Amino acid sequence: QWLDRIAGNDPGQTQVVTTIGDERSINAFFRLGSEEIRQNLALDQATDEMTFLALRKRRNDW
């Protein structure tokens, strides 16, 4: 697992290098069609565009 690889790293001292494969599995913006993402956003019937916009709004408000 990706988290196992970085466990114990000091975020102020250690750069975390990811691959595109890592990003596809952990980055919500690469997983717009994910049922899990849509359920967590309460967007069960959403399009990829609607999912992206909901994620972007949450990111902007964070």
C-alpha positions as CSV (number, residue, x, y, z in Angstrom):
1,Q,0.0,0.0,0.0
2,W,1.1,3.5,-0.7
3,L,0.5,4.7,2.9
4,D,2.8,1.9,4.2
5,R,5.6,3.2,2.0
6,I,5.4,6.7,3.5
7,A,4.5,5.8,7.1
8,G,6.9,7.4,9.5
9,N,8.3,10.0,7.0
10,D,8.7,13.5,8.4
11,P,6.7,15.7,6.1
12,G,9.0,18.6,6.7
13,Q,12.1,16.7,5.8
14,T,11.1,14.0,3.3
15,Q,9.7,14.5,-0.2
16,V,7.1,12.1,-1.2
17,V,7.5,11.0,-4.8
18,T,4.5,9.5,-6.5
19,T,3.9,7.8,-9.8
20,I,1.0,8.4,-12.1
21,G,-0.2,4.9,-11.0
22,D,-0.1,6.1,-7.3
23,E,-2.0,9.2,-8.3
24,R,-4.7,7.3,-10.1
25,S,-5.3,5.2,-7.1
26,I,-5.2,7.9,-4.4
27,N,-6.1,11.2,-6.1
28,A,-9.9,11.9,-6.1
29,F,-9.6,14.0,-9.2
30,F,-8.3,10.9,-11.1
31,R,-11.2,8.9,-9.8
32,L,-14.2,10.9,-11.0
33,G,-16.1,7.7,-12.0
34,S,-15.6,6.1,-8.6
35,E,-18.8,5.0,-6.9
36,E,-17.1,5.5,-3.5
37,I,-16.2,9.1,-4.4
38,R,-19.7,9.9,-5.7
39,Q,-21.3,8.3,-2.6
40,N,-19.2,10.4,-0.3
41,L,-20.2,13.5,-2.2
42,A,-23.9,12.4,-2.2
43,L,-23.8,12.4,-6.0
44,D,-24.8,8.8,-6.8
45,Q,-26.2,9.7,-10.3
46,A,-23.6,12.4,-11.1
47,T,-21.6,12.7,-14.3
48,D,-17.8,13.0,-14.2
49,E,-18.2,16.8,-14.7
50,M,-20.6,17.1,-11.8
51,T,-18.2,15.1,-9.6
52,F,-15.3,17.2,-10.6
53,L,-17.1,20.4,-9.9
54,A,-18.2,19.1,-6.4
55,L,-14.6,18.1,-5.6
56,R,-13.3,21.4,-6.8
57,K,-15.8,23.4,-4.7
58,R,-14.7,21.4,-1.6
59,R,-11.1,21.9,-2.4
60,N,-11.7,25.7,-2.9
61,D,-13.5,25.9,0.4
62,W,-11.0,23.8,2.4
